[in-house]
Amino acid sequence: MRRASTILLAAPTLTVYFVSMNALKNAVALAGGQTALARLIGVKQAHVWNWLQTGRVPAERCIQIEKATHGAVLCEDLRPDIEWAVVRGAQCQGQKN
C-alpha cells in the first residue's frame, strides 16, 4: 500500500514536467529555434537549452515567452504550478498606480 501512495504523489510532478516541456518545445518551434526564442526574450540560447533539459522555465521568463509567441504558448502551459491569475492580477494593479 505504501508504494501505491508514493507513486500517486509522484504523478503530479511528472505531469507538470511533460506539460511544460511540450509548451516550451512549441514556443521554440514557433520562434524558429532555441536561438530565435532566446533573442526574443533577451537571454542566451544556453538558457533555453537548459530549460529544455531541466523541464523548468523561470516564472519571469514565462510571461516573456507568452508575449513572444503572441499568446500561442501560455504561462499556464509552461508553469501550471503557478497561479497565474493571481500574478496577472497583481501586475494589472501595479500598472494602474
N, C-alpha and C positions, 0 to 999 in steps of 0.2 A: 504494500500500500504506500509506503513512503516514496518509493521510486516513482509511482504514478503522480503523486503530488509535486515532486521535484520537476518532472517533465512538464506538467501543466504550468508551473511557474516560469519555466524557461521559454515556453512557446511565445508569449508576447514579445520578448526581446528579439526573437528570430523574425517575427512578423514585421516589427519596426525596421529591422535591418533590410529585409527584402523589399519592403515598400520604398524606403528611402533610396536604395540602390537603383531600383527601376526608375524612380523620378530623376535621380541625378544623371543616370545614363541618358534619359530622354532630354534633359537640359543640355548635356554635352552634344548630343546629336543635333538638336535644334540650333545650337550656336555654331555648329560646324567643326566641332572638335574641342579637345581639352584646352588647347592654347587659345582658341577663339573665346571660349567661355571665360577663361581666366582674364583675358583682356577686357571683356565686357564688364566684369565685376571688380577689376582692379587688383588682382592677385597674380602670383606666378603660377604657371602651369603645374608645377610640382605640388601646389596646394590642392588643386583639383584632383590630381593623381592620388594624393594621399587620402582625400575624402572617399574616392572610389575604392581604395584598398581597405580603409577602416570602416566604411559604411556610416560615417558620421560627418555631417556638414555643420559648421558652427551656425548658431541661430542667426547672427547678424548677416551672414552670407546668404541665408535662405531668402531673406527679403530682397537682396540684390539679384539673386537668381530668378526669383519670380518676376521682377521688373525686366530683367534682361530677356526673358522668354515671353514677355508680354502676357503673362498670366497663364501660359500653357502649362507651366510647372508651378504648382502652388507650394507655399511654405508648409501647408498641412501634409502634402505628399512627401516633402523632403524630411520633415521632422514631426511626425504625428504625436510625439511625446510632449510637445509644447502646446499650450492653449493659446493659439494664435488670435482668437477673438479678443482675449484679454490684452495681448501685446498690441494688436491693432487699435483697440480702444484707447490705450494709454498714449499711443502715438498721435491719434486724432486729437485728443485733449491737449497734448503738448503743442500741437500746431495752432490751435485756436488762441492760446495765450500769447 
